[in-house]
Amino acid sequence: MKRFNRRTVAIGAIVIGIPALVVAWWLVSPLFLDSEVNEAFPVQAAAVETEGESTTTTLGSNDTTTSSTPATSTSEAAGPNALLGGEFRDADANHHGTGTATIYQLDDGSTLLRFEDFEVTNGPDLHVYLVPHDSPTASADLDGYVDLGSLKGNIGDQNYEIPDGIDASEFGSVVIYCVPFHVFFSIAPLS
């Protein structure tokens, strides 16, 4: 039987230990670290300026001043139209979520998913899914989902662009999903 010297054992422990620590940190750190995001809602308003009026003011016996005060009025476009919305709920006893999810159609015709007052249990590699099923509970219920990308933060208001050509009315829920472990973290049924 071959004997290993201490140096070989130490090198082996480092080669195995460092990657194991990195993976452990990646898996465990989201459980006690929060990531907060607070994105503004992308409002598009058009301002229209109207012509100013001239006024004449008499200051004294022979002094007159003419001034022009620009009068402006702002007219806003129709604004974003809320198409669907719902409240986040817990996926199970260990994965909690609160806040609202709303799909808006913007003035330019694009669609946007917005989270407000949002908070969810943090986890590794969480993604935002639009799912046709209105109350998914298993991975099989995700058929036909659209992945809007990684969750920007587990706390706060945030926006997700919905790709062109996606009909929002075909989706029944928004799901916060842990990709590596195939676990639901929170679900917002849309109506």
C-alpha beads as a LAMMPS data file, in Angstrom:
LAMMPS data file: protein, C-alpha beads

191 atoms
190 bonds

1 atom types
1 bond types

-500.0 500.0 xlo xhi
-500.0 500.0 ylo yhi
-500.0 500.0 zlo zhi

Masses

1 110.0

Atoms # bond

1 1 1 0.000 0.000 0.000
2 1 1 1.305 3.356 -1.022
3 1 1 1.665 5.985 1.657
4 1 1 0.741 9.575 0.941
5 1 1 2.907 12.267 2.388
6 1 1 1.465 15.309 4.092
7 1 1 2.188 17.584 1.167
8 1 1 0.162 15.450 -1.258
9 1 1 -2.759 15.328 1.170
10 1 1 -2.609 19.118 1.692
11 1 1 -2.589 19.814 -2.065
12 1 1 -5.490 17.403 -2.576
13 1 1 -7.465 19.101 0.198
14 1 1 -6.874 22.521 -1.401
15 1 1 -7.797 21.326 -4.895
16 1 1 -11.037 19.793 -3.612
17 1 1 -11.729 22.192 -0.728
18 1 1 -11.642 25.549 -2.531
19 1 1 -14.171 24.603 -5.240
20 1 1 -16.351 22.964 -2.563
21 1 1 -16.302 26.189 -0.523
22 1 1 -17.206 28.276 -3.590
23 1 1 -20.155 26.007 -4.419
24 1 1 -21.280 25.990 -0.773
25 1 1 -21.141 29.809 -0.655
26 1 1 -23.137 30.034 -3.923
27 1 1 -25.803 27.709 -2.514
28 1 1 -26.038 29.022 1.048
29 1 1 -25.320 32.774 0.810
30 1 1 -28.673 33.712 -0.788
31 1 1 -30.403 32.336 2.305
32 1 1 -29.018 35.161 4.457
33 1 1 -28.116 37.867 1.903
34 1 1 -30.793 40.035 0.312
35 1 1 -30.457 41.810 -3.005
36 1 1 -32.582 44.959 -3.206
37 1 1 -33.584 46.646 -6.478
38 1 1 -35.726 49.752 -6.912
39 1 1 -36.316 50.500 -10.576
40 1 1 -38.555 53.354 -11.657
41 1 1 -41.526 52.683 -13.879
42 1 1 -40.652 53.734 -17.453
43 1 1 -43.298 56.423 -18.028
44 1 1 -43.380 58.134 -21.389
45 1 1 -44.921 61.591 -21.329
46 1 1 -44.910 64.102 -24.162
47 1 1 -44.752 67.777 -23.262
48 1 1 -46.300 70.306 -25.614
49 1 1 -45.333 73.932 -25.150
50 1 1 -47.794 76.675 -26.018
51 1 1 -46.942 80.257 -26.983
52 1 1 -46.404 82.714 -24.122
53 1 1 -48.383 85.868 -23.488
54 1 1 -47.011 89.404 -23.381
55 1 1 -47.952 91.559 -20.454
56 1 1 -47.353 95.251 -19.907
57 1 1 -46.740 96.549 -16.442
58 1 1 -46.691 100.225 -15.529
59 1 1 -43.993 100.912 -12.941
60 1 1 -44.176 104.630 -12.489
61 1 1 -45.315 107.771 -14.252
62 1 1 -43.249 107.217 -17.391
63 1 1 -41.762 103.687 -16.915
64 1 1 -43.322 100.746 -18.683
65 1 1 -41.944 97.231 -18.913
66 1 1 -43.040 94.557 -21.312
67 1 1 -42.321 90.985 -20.335
68 1 1 -43.097 87.671 -21.810
69 1 1 -44.037 84.852 -19.482
70 1 1 -44.033 81.514 -21.192
71 1 1 -47.151 79.574 -20.403
72 1 1 -46.602 75.887 -20.879
73 1 1 -48.987 73.064 -20.648
74 1 1 -48.110 69.450 -20.480
75 1 1 -50.306 66.925 -22.150
76 1 1 -49.558 63.336 -21.392
77 1 1 -50.031 60.488 -23.803
78 1 1 -52.627 57.858 -22.978
79 1 1 -50.081 56.175 -20.700
80 1 1 -49.344 52.548 -19.928
81 1 1 -52.272 50.151 -20.009
82 1 1 -52.392 47.392 -17.360
83 1 1 -53.265 44.158 -19.161
84 1 1 -52.980 41.524 -16.416
85 1 1 -52.021 41.486 -12.768
86 1 1 -51.871 39.404 -9.642
87 1 1 -50.496 39.011 -6.129
88 1 1 -47.471 36.858 -5.324
89 1 1 -48.089 33.997 -2.916
90 1 1 -45.902 31.453 -1.160
91 1 1 -44.884 28.424 -3.169
92 1 1 -44.553 26.240 -0.065
93 1 1 -43.682 26.432 3.634
94 1 1 -40.034 27.356 2.901
95 1 1 -40.371 29.685 -0.096
96 1 1 -42.308 32.891 0.481
97 1 1 -43.312 35.745 -1.797
98 1 1 -45.343 38.962 -1.561
99 1 1 -46.068 41.932 -3.797
100 1 1 -47.748 42.455 -7.147
101 1 1 -46.927 41.466 -10.706
102 1 1 -48.533 43.516 -13.484
103 1 1 -48.131 43.279 -17.253
104 1 1 -48.366 46.674 -18.964
105 1 1 -48.593 47.674 -22.579
106 1 1 -46.567 50.846 -23.039
107 1 1 -47.280 53.726 -25.431
108 1 1 -44.750 52.394 -27.951
109 1 1 -46.589 49.044 -28.146
110 1 1 -44.038 47.063 -26.113
111 1 1 -45.054 45.049 -23.069
112 1 1 -43.450 45.077 -19.658
113 1 1 -43.768 42.991 -16.508
114 1 1 -43.502 45.100 -13.339
115 1 1 -43.082 43.933 -9.744
116 1 1 -44.096 46.337 -6.975
117 1 1 -43.722 45.964 -3.212
118 1 1 -42.017 42.704 -4.129
119 1 1 -40.196 40.396 -1.744
120 1 1 -39.311 36.723 -2.136
121 1 1 -37.123 34.229 -0.299
122 1 1 -33.695 34.480 -1.909
123 1 1 -32.041 31.509 -3.571
124 1 1 -29.425 30.554 -6.142
125 1 1 -30.058 31.385 -9.824
126 1 1 -33.686 32.534 -9.538
127 1 1 -35.455 33.307 -12.828
128 1 1 -38.681 35.074 -13.780
129 1 1 -41.010 32.883 -15.854
130 1 1 -44.263 33.710 -17.609
131 1 1 -46.255 30.473 -17.481
132 1 1 -49.465 29.557 -19.358
133 1 1 -50.785 27.571 -16.354
134 1 1 -52.619 29.776 -13.827
135 1 1 -51.554 27.830 -10.726
136 1 1 -48.463 25.720 -11.441
137 1 1 -47.220 23.404 -8.704
138 1 1 -44.909 21.003 -10.570
139 1 1 -42.283 21.298 -13.295
140 1 1 -44.714 19.671 -15.761
141 1 1 -46.966 22.746 -15.337
142 1 1 -44.236 24.953 -16.840
143 1 1 -44.832 23.747 -20.422
144 1 1 -44.798 26.732 -22.777
145 1 1 -43.109 29.100 -20.299
146 1 1 -41.119 32.187 -21.338
147 1 1 -37.957 32.923 -19.339
148 1 1 -37.614 36.705 -18.826
149 1 1 -34.161 36.269 -17.303
150 1 1 -32.567 36.241 -13.903
151 1 1 -34.372 37.843 -10.990
152 1 1 -32.767 41.266 -10.494
153 1 1 -33.235 41.250 -6.737
154 1 1 -35.296 39.414 -4.161
155 1 1 -36.614 42.733 -2.777
156 1 1 -37.959 45.821 -4.492
157 1 1 -39.722 47.255 -7.533
158 1 1 -38.388 45.965 -10.847
159 1 1 -39.171 45.775 -14.567
160 1 1 -38.793 42.948 -17.086
161 1 1 -39.216 43.494 -20.818
162 1 1 -41.442 40.960 -22.525
163 1 1 -40.021 40.026 -25.938
164 1 1 -41.842 41.217 -29.060
165 1 1 -44.303 38.706 -30.450
166 1 1 -45.262 37.338 -27.019
167 1 1 -49.015 37.630 -26.371
168 1 1 -49.398 38.384 -22.658
169 1 1 -52.985 37.126 -22.648
170 1 1 -51.674 33.570 -23.174
171 1 1 -50.101 33.487 -19.707
172 1 1 -51.826 32.591 -16.459
173 1 1 -49.070 33.266 -13.935
174 1 1 -45.644 34.671 -13.132
175 1 1 -43.309 32.231 -11.392
176 1 1 -40.079 32.878 -9.513
177 1 1 -38.175 29.668 -10.204
178 1 1 -34.854 28.242 -8.958
179 1 1 -33.274 26.815 -12.110
180 1 1 -30.549 24.536 -10.658
181 1 1 -32.897 22.811 -8.196
182 1 1 -36.168 23.038 -10.179
183 1 1 -37.998 24.638 -7.239
184 1 1 -40.862 27.154 -7.223
185 1 1 -40.160 30.118 -4.918
186 1 1 -43.288 32.200 -5.514
187 1 1 -46.268 32.336 -7.899
188 1 1 -48.486 35.244 -8.962
189 1 1 -51.666 34.086 -10.751
190 1 1 -52.640 36.645 -13.409
191 1 1 -56.136 37.841 -14.210

Bonds

1 1 1 2
2 1 2 3
3 1 3 4
4 1 4 5
5 1 5 6
6 1 6 7
7 1 7 8
8 1 8 9
9 1 9 10
10 1 10 11
11 1 11 12
12 1 12 13
13 1 13 14
14 1 14 15
15 1 15 16
16 1 16 17
17 1 17 18
18 1 18 19
19 1 19 20
20 1 20 21
21 1 21 22
22 1 22 23
23 1 23 24
24 1 24 25
25 1 25 26
26 1 26 27
27 1 27 28
28 1 28 29
29 1 29 30
30 1 30 31
31 1 31 32
32 1 32 33
33 1 33 34
34 1 34 35
35 1 35 36
36 1 36 37
37 1 37 38
38 1 38 39
39 1 39 40
40 1 40 41
41 1 41 42
42 1 42 43
43 1 43 44
44 1 44 45
45 1 45 46
46 1 46 47
47 1 47 48
48 1 48 49
49 1 49 50
50 1 50 51
51 1 51 52
52 1 52 53
53 1 53 54
54 1 54 55
55 1 55 56
56 1 56 57
57 1 57 58
58 1 58 59
59 1 59 60
60 1 60 61
61 1 61 62
62 1 62 63
63 1 63 64
64 1 64 65
65 1 65 66
66 1 66 67
67 1 67 68
68 1 68 69
69 1 69 70
70 1 70 71
71 1 71 72
72 1 72 73
73 1 73 74
74 1 74 75
75 1 75 76
76 1 76 77
77 1 77 78
78 1 78 79
79 1 79 80
80 1 80 81
81 1 81 82
82 1 82 83
83 1 83 84
84 1 84 85
85 1 85 86
86 1 86 87
87 1 87 88
88 1 88 89
89 1 89 90
90 1 90 91
91 1 91 92
92 1 92 93
93 1 93 94
94 1 94 95
95 1 95 96
96 1 96 97
97 1 97 98
98 1 98 99
99 1 99 100
100 1 100 101
101 1 101 102
102 1 102 103
103 1 103 104
104 1 104 105
105 1 105 106
106 1 106 107
107 1 107 108
108 1 108 109
109 1 109 110
110 1 110 111
111 1 111 112
112 1 112 113
113 1 113 114
114 1 114 115
115 1 115 116
116 1 116 117
117 1 117 118
118 1 118 119
119 1 119 120
120 1 120 121
121 1 121 122
122 1 122 123
123 1 123 124
124 1 124 125
125 1 125 126
126 1 126 127
127 1 127 128
128 1 128 129
129 1 129 130
130 1 130 131
131 1 131 132
132 1 132 133
133 1 133 134
134 1 134 135
135 1 135 136
136 1 136 137
137 1 137 138
138 1 138 139
139 1 139 140
140 1 140 141
141 1 141 142
142 1 142 143
143 1 143 144
144 1 144 145
145 1 145 146
146 1 146 147
147 1 147 148
148 1 148 149
149 1 149 150
150 1 150 151
151 1 151 152
152 1 152 153
153 1 153 154
154 1 154 155
155 1 155 156
156 1 156 157
157 1 157 158
158 1 158 159
159 1 159 160
160 1 160 161
161 1 161 162
162 1 162 163
163 1 163 164
164 1 164 165
165 1 165 166
166 1 166 167
167 1 167 168
168 1 168 169
169 1 169 170
170 1 170 171
171 1 171 172
172 1 172 173
173 1 173 174
174 1 174 175
175 1 175 176
176 1 176 177
177 1 177 178
178 1 178 179
179 1 179 180
180 1 180 181
181 1 181 182
182 1 182 183
183 1 183 184
184 1 184 185
185 1 185 186
186 1 186 187
187 1 187 188
188 1 188 189
189 1 189 190
190 1 190 191
